[in-house]
Amino acid sequence: MGTEGSGASRAGGEGLHNEDAFLVEEGLGLYVVCDGASGTPAGEIASRVATEALEAFVERAELEFDLANGSVAREIVERAMRFALDTVLEAERTRPELHGLTTTVTMLLTHVGVIGHWGDSRAYPDAAVPFS
């Protein structure tokens, strides 16, 4: 079974800039959406830093672990989320102009359907609505 994905994003309203970052990495089975928190400095930087950190972590994990194993995949998602958060916090710590750097994260590792998220963005696997 394969997966296929795509992504698109736009600013939420007139005069707003886009703080979203997304990743579709079909080879890894990794799908990520990050949304920099509005009203905080450099939300677009936070979302990009988190997205890049998640991709780098999962790429390394794929070389070392069997991501098709459900318990392993769950642990990898948890560790990837922690790594991304730590990376965002490190960017904030080393660049004072980025104080308050914040993003939401929703990620899916499709090998076994493991979802991870932080912030107020969510993915609900049982909430699919049929498209007609």
C-alpha positions as CSV (number, residue, x, y, z in Angstrom):
1,M,0.0,0.0,0.0
2,G,1.3,3.4,-0.9
3,T,0.5,6.9,0.1
4,E,0.2,10.1,-1.8
5,G,0.0,13.6,-0.4
6,S,0.1,17.3,-1.3
7,G,-0.1,20.6,0.6
8,A,-1.0,24.2,0.1
9,S,-1.2,27.1,2.5
10,R,-2.3,30.7,2.5
11,A,-2.4,33.6,5.1
12,G,-5.4,33.6,7.3
13,G,-6.7,37.1,6.4
14,E,-6.1,40.3,4.7
15,G,-2.8,41.9,5.8
16,L,-1.6,38.8,7.5
17,H,1.6,36.9,6.5
18,N,1.7,33.2,6.2
19,E,3.3,31.4,9.2
20,D,2.6,27.9,8.0
21,A,5.1,25.3,7.0
22,F,4.3,21.8,5.7
23,L,6.2,18.8,4.6
24,V,5.1,15.9,2.3
25,E,7.9,13.3,2.3
26,E,6.3,10.2,0.8
27,G,9.5,8.2,0.8
28,L,9.5,8.5,4.6
29,G,5.8,8.3,5.0
30,L,6.0,11.6,6.8
31,Y,3.4,14.4,6.6
32,V,3.8,17.5,8.7
33,V,1.9,20.7,9.2
34,C,3.2,23.5,11.4
35,D,1.5,26.8,12.1
36,G,3.5,29.6,13.7
37,A,1.5,31.2,16.5
38,S,0.0,34.5,15.4
39,G,1.0,37.5,17.4
40,T,4.4,36.1,18.3
41,P,7.7,36.9,16.7
42,A,8.7,35.0,13.7
43,G,6.0,32.3,13.7
44,E,7.1,31.4,10.1
45,I,10.6,30.7,11.4
46,A,9.3,28.5,14.3
47,S,7.2,26.5,11.9
48,R,10.0,26.1,9.4
49,V,12.5,25.1,12.1
50,A,10.1,22.5,13.6
51,T,9.3,21.0,10.1
52,E,13.0,20.7,9.2
53,A,13.8,19.2,12.6
54,L,11.1,16.6,12.2
55,E,12.3,15.6,8.8
56,A,15.9,15.3,9.9
57,F,15.0,13.2,12.9
58,V,12.8,10.8,11.0
59,E,15.4,10.4,8.2
60,R,18.0,9.4,10.7
61,A,15.5,7.1,12.5
62,E,14.6,5.3,9.3
63,L,18.2,4.2,8.9
64,E,18.3,2.7,12.4
65,F,14.8,1.4,13.2
66,D,12.0,-0.6,11.7
67,L,9.4,2.2,11.4
68,A,6.8,-0.4,10.3
69,N,6.8,-1.7,13.9
70,G,3.9,0.2,15.7
71,S,5.6,0.5,19.1
72,V,8.9,1.7,17.5
73,A,7.0,4.2,15.3
74,R,5.1,5.6,18.2
75,E,8.4,6.1,20.1
76,I,10.0,7.7,17.0
77,V,7.1,10.1,16.7
78,E,7.4,11.0,20.4
79,R,11.2,11.5,20.2
80,A,10.9,13.5,16.9
81,M,8.3,15.8,18.5
82,R,10.7,16.4,21.5
83,F,13.6,17.0,19.1
84,A,11.6,19.5,17.1
85,L,10.5,21.3,20.3
86,D,14.1,21.4,21.6
87,T,15.3,22.7,18.2
88,V,12.7,25.6,18.3
89,L,13.7,26.4,21.9
90,E,17.4,26.4,21.0
91,A,16.7,28.8,18.1
92,E,14.9,31.1,20.5
93,R,17.7,30.9,23.0
94,T,20.5,31.6,20.6
95,R,18.7,34.4,18.8
96,P,17.2,37.0,21.2
97,E,15.2,38.7,18.5
98,L,13.2,35.4,18.3
99,H,12.0,35.6,21.9
100,G,8.5,33.9,22.1
101,L,9.1,31.7,19.1
102,T,6.1,29.4,18.9
103,T,4.4,27.0,16.5
104,T,1.9,24.2,16.5
105,V,2.8,20.8,15.0
106,T,0.8,18.0,13.6
107,M,2.6,15.1,12.1
108,L,1.7,11.7,10.6
109,L,4.0,8.8,10.2
110,T,2.0,6.6,7.7
111,H,4.0,3.4,8.1
112,V,1.6,2.5,10.9
113,G,-0.6,5.5,11.1
114,V,1.0,7.2,14.2
115,I,0.0,10.8,14.7
116,G,1.7,13.4,16.9
117,H,0.8,16.9,17.7
118,W,1.4,19.8,20.1
119,G,-0.4,23.2,20.3
120,D,-4.0,23.7,19.2
121,S,-3.7,22.0,15.8
122,R,-4.9,18.4,15.6
123,A,-5.5,15.5,13.3
124,Y,-8.4,13.2,14.0
125,P,-8.2,9.9,12.2
126,D,-11.8,8.9,13.1
127,A,-13.2,12.3,12.0
128,A,-13.1,11.7,8.3
129,V,-16.0,13.1,6.5
130,P,-17.0,11.4,3.2
131,F,-16.5,13.7,0.2
132,S,-19.4,13.6,-2.2
